[in-house]
Amino acid sequence: MPWFAQHGEAREGFGVFSKMIAERISLNVISFIILFSACIYAGLVEGGKEDFMIWTKPIGSLPNVEHYTCVMNLFIRMGILESAVAVIDQVPSSDRLPLWLAVIAACQWPNVALGKFTFEQVLHRILGWGI
């Protein structure tokens, strides 16, 4: 799967992934990070969202902050910043700061209003400052 992700051959990577599930091969954190990376390289937002939904169903583990970061990166690269912000609400509050900062970084030019909103969220939710 890493080769497919690095060379933008996401569909072939999905095939390998599907075979792993069908053969009940245990998936781990790295399996999904590689799959999300393939989605990012290929610009396959729907594929990434579907894979994330598969992960959140009980097949062995729950997503961790690295998985949420990959999904957010997928949304950010595709310009779907509102969806990236929506992912943050699914993350335990102790892990949210790096995710908010990633959204702020993505908002520099295309969406200043969302950047301002995100900055305010960091100040209020993470740092506990009143706005």
MODELLER restraints for C-alpha pairs under 7 A, 6 or more apart:
rsr = mdl.restraints
at = mdl.atoms
rsr.add(forms.Gaussian(group=physical.xy_distance, feature=features.Distance(at['CA:1:A'], at['CA:13:A']), mean=5.32, stdev=0.5))
rsr.add(forms.Gaussian(group=physical.xy_distance, feature=features.Distance(at['CA:1:A'], at['CA:16:A']), mean=6.78, stdev=0.5))
rsr.add(forms.Gaussian(group=physical.xy_distance, feature=features.Distance(at['CA:1:A'], at['CA:34:A']), mean=6.86, stdev=0.5))
rsr.add(forms.Gaussian(group=physical.xy_distance, feature=features.Distance(at['CA:2:A'], at['CA:34:A']), mean=6.04, stdev=0.5))
rsr.add(forms.Gaussian(group=physical.xy_distance, feature=features.Distance(at['CA:4:A'], at['CA:10:A']), mean=5.91, stdev=0.5))
rsr.add(forms.Gaussian(group=physical.xy_distance, feature=features.Distance(at['CA:4:A'], at['CA:12:A']), mean=6.62, stdev=0.5))
rsr.add(forms.Gaussian(group=physical.xy_distance, feature=features.Distance(at['CA:4:A'], at['CA:13:A']), mean=5.34, stdev=0.5))
rsr.add(forms.Gaussian(group=physical.xy_distance, feature=features.Distance(at['CA:4:A'], at['CA:38:A']), mean=6.89, stdev=0.5))
rsr.add(forms.Gaussian(group=physical.xy_distance, feature=features.Distance(at['CA:5:A'], at['CA:13:A']), mean=6.85, stdev=0.5))
rsr.add(forms.Gaussian(group=physical.xy_distance, feature=features.Distance(at['CA:5:A'], at['CA:34:A']), mean=6.34, stdev=0.5))
rsr.add(forms.Gaussian(group=physical.xy_distance, feature=features.Distance(at['CA:5:A'], at['CA:35:A']), mean=6.85, stdev=0.5))
rsr.add(forms.Gaussian(group=physical.xy_distance, feature=features.Distance(at['CA:5:A'], at['CA:37:A']), mean=5.94, stdev=0.5))
rsr.add(forms.Gaussian(group=physical.xy_distance, feature=features.Distance(at['CA:5:A'], at['CA:38:A']), mean=3.95, stdev=0.5))
rsr.add(forms.Gaussian(group=physical.xy_distance, feature=features.Distance(at['CA:6:A'], at['CA:38:A']), mean=7.00, stdev=0.5))
rsr.add(forms.Gaussian(group=physical.xy_distance, feature=features.Distance(at['CA:8:A'], at['CA:38:A']), mean=6.16, stdev=0.5))
rsr.add(forms.Gaussian(group=physical.xy_distance, feature=features.Distance(at['CA:8:A'], at['CA:41:A']), mean=5.48, stdev=0.5))
rsr.add(forms.Gaussian(group=physical.xy_distance, feature=features.Distance(at['CA:8:A'], at['CA:42:A']), mean=5.44, stdev=0.5))
rsr.add(forms.Gaussian(group=physical.xy_distance, feature=features.Distance(at['CA:10:A'], at['CA:38:A']), mean=4.93, stdev=0.5))
rsr.add(forms.Gaussian(group=physical.xy_distance, feature=features.Distance(at['CA:10:A'], at['CA:39:A']), mean=6.14, stdev=0.5))
rsr.add(forms.Gaussian(group=physical.xy_distance, feature=features.Distance(at['CA:10:A'], at['CA:42:A']), mean=6.26, stdev=0.5))
rsr.add(forms.Gaussian(group=physical.xy_distance, feature=features.Distance(at['CA:33:A'], at['CA:67:A']), mean=6.24, stdev=0.5))
rsr.add(forms.Gaussian(group=physical.xy_distance, feature=features.Distance(at['CA:33:A'], at['CA:70:A']), mean=6.82, stdev=0.5))
rsr.add(forms.Gaussian(group=physical.xy_distance, feature=features.Distance(at['CA:36:A'], at['CA:48:A']), mean=5.79, stdev=0.5))
rsr.add(forms.Gaussian(group=physical.xy_distance, feature=features.Distance(at['CA:36:A'], at['CA:70:A']), mean=6.05, stdev=0.5))
rsr.add(forms.Gaussian(group=physical.xy_distance, feature=features.Distance(at['CA:36:A'], at['CA:71:A']), mean=6.81, stdev=0.5))
rsr.add(forms.Gaussian(group=physical.xy_distance, feature=features.Distance(at['CA:39:A'], at['CA:45:A']), mean=6.66, stdev=0.5))
rsr.add(forms.Gaussian(group=physical.xy_distance, feature=features.Distance(at['CA:39:A'], at['CA:47:A']), mean=6.47, stdev=0.5))
rsr.add(forms.Gaussian(group=physical.xy_distance, feature=features.Distance(at['CA:39:A'], at['CA:48:A']), mean=5.63, stdev=0.5))
rsr.add(forms.Gaussian(group=physical.xy_distance, feature=features.Distance(at['CA:40:A'], at['CA:74:A']), mean=5.12, stdev=0.5))
rsr.add(forms.Gaussian(group=physical.xy_distance, feature=features.Distance(at['CA:43:A'], at['CA:78:A']), mean=6.86, stdev=0.5))
rsr.add(forms.Gaussian(group=physical.xy_distance, feature=features.Distance(at['CA:45:A'], at['CA:74:A']), mean=6.51, stdev=0.5))
rsr.add(forms.Gaussian(group=physical.xy_distance, feature=features.Distance(at['CA:45:A'], at['CA:75:A']), mean=6.89, stdev=0.5))
rsr.add(forms.Gaussian(group=physical.xy_distance, feature=features.Distance(at['CA:48:A'], at['CA:71:A']), mean=6.79, stdev=0.5))
rsr.add(forms.Gaussian(group=physical.xy_distance, feature=features.Distance(at['CA:55:A'], at['CA:62:A']), mean=6.74, stdev=0.5))
rsr.add(forms.Gaussian(group=physical.xy_distance, feature=features.Distance(at['CA:55:A'], at['CA:63:A']), mean=6.65, stdev=0.5))
rsr.add(forms.Gaussian(group=physical.xy_distance, feature=features.Distance(at['CA:56:A'], at['CA:62:A']), mean=5.85, stdev=0.5))
rsr.add(forms.Gaussian(group=physical.xy_distance, feature=features.Distance(at['CA:56:A'], at['CA:63:A']), mean=6.50, stdev=0.5))
rsr.add(forms.Gaussian(group=physical.xy_distance, feature=features.Distance(at['CA:65:A'], at['CA:95:A']), mean=6.58, stdev=0.5))
rsr.add(forms.Gaussian(group=physical.xy_distance, feature=features.Distance(at['CA:68:A'], at['CA:87:A']), mean=6.93, stdev=0.5))
rsr.add(forms.Gaussian(group=physical.xy_distance, feature=features.Distance(at['CA:69:A'], at['CA:99:A']), mean=6.53, stdev=0.5))
rsr.add(forms.Gaussian(group=physical.xy_distance, feature=features.Distance(at['CA:72:A'], at['CA:84:A']), mean=4.70, stdev=0.5))
rsr.add(forms.Gaussian(group=physical.xy_distance, feature=features.Distance(at['CA:72:A'], at['CA:87:A']), mean=6.78, stdev=0.5))
rsr.add(forms.Gaussian(group=physical.xy_distance, feature=features.Distance(at['CA:75:A'], at['CA:81:A']), mean=6.20, stdev=0.5))
rsr.add(forms.Gaussian(group=physical.xy_distance, feature=features.Distance(at['CA:75:A'], at['CA:83:A']), mean=6.41, stdev=0.5))
rsr.add(forms.Gaussian(group=physical.xy_distance, feature=features.Distance(at['CA:75:A'], at['CA:84:A']), mean=5.47, stdev=0.5))
rsr.add(forms.Gaussian(group=physical.xy_distance, feature=features.Distance(at['CA:76:A'], at['CA:84:A']), mean=6.34, stdev=0.5))
rsr.add(forms.Gaussian(group=physical.xy_distance, feature=features.Distance(at['CA:76:A'], at['CA:106:A']), mean=6.57, stdev=0.5))
rsr.add(forms.Gaussian(group=physical.xy_distance, feature=features.Distance(at['CA:88:A'], at['CA:96:A']), mean=6.44, stdev=0.5))
rsr.add(forms.Gaussian(group=physical.xy_distance, feature=features.Distance(at['CA:88:A'], at['CA:99:A']), mean=6.78, stdev=0.5))
rsr.add(forms.Gaussian(group=physical.xy_distance, feature=features.Distance(at['CA:97:A'], at['CA:122:A']), mean=6.92, stdev=0.5))
rsr.add(forms.Gaussian(group=physical.xy_distance, feature=features.Distance(at['CA:97:A'], at['CA:126:A']), mean=6.51, stdev=0.5))
rsr.add(forms.Gaussian(group=physical.xy_distance, feature=features.Distance(at['CA:100:A'], at['CA:118:A']), mean=6.50, stdev=0.5))
rsr.add(forms.Gaussian(group=physical.xy_distance, feature=features.Distance(at['CA:100:A'], at['CA:122:A']), mean=6.55, stdev=0.5))
rsr.add(forms.Gaussian(group=physical.xy_distance, feature=features.Distance(at['CA:104:A'], at['CA:115:A']), mean=5.12, stdev=0.5))
rsr.add(forms.Gaussian(group=physical.xy_distance, feature=features.Distance(at['CA:104:A'], at['CA:118:A']), mean=6.16, stdev=0.5))
rsr.add(forms.Gaussian(group=physical.xy_distance, feature=features.Distance(at['CA:104:A'], at['CA:119:A']), mean=6.61, stdev=0.5))
rsr.add(forms.Gaussian(group=physical.xy_distance, feature=features.Distance(at['CA:107:A'], at['CA:114:A']), mean=6.61, stdev=0.5))
rsr.add(forms.Gaussian(group=physical.xy_distance, feature=features.Distance(at['CA:107:A'], at['CA:115:A']), mean=4.88, stdev=0.5))
rsr.add(forms.Gaussian(group=physical.xy_distance, feature=features.Distance(at['CA:108:A'], at['CA:115:A']), mean=6.88, stdev=0.5))
rsr.add(forms.Gaussian(group=physical.xy_distance, feature=features.Distance(at['CA:123:A'], at['CA:129:A']), mean=5.32, stdev=0.5))
rsr.add(forms.Gaussian(group=physical.xy_distance, feature=features.Distance(at['CA:124:A'], at['CA:130:A']), mean=5.75, stdev=0.5))
rsr.add(forms.Gaussian(group=physical.xy_distance, feature=features.Distance(at['CA:124:A'], at['CA:131:A']), mean=6.73, stdev=0.5))
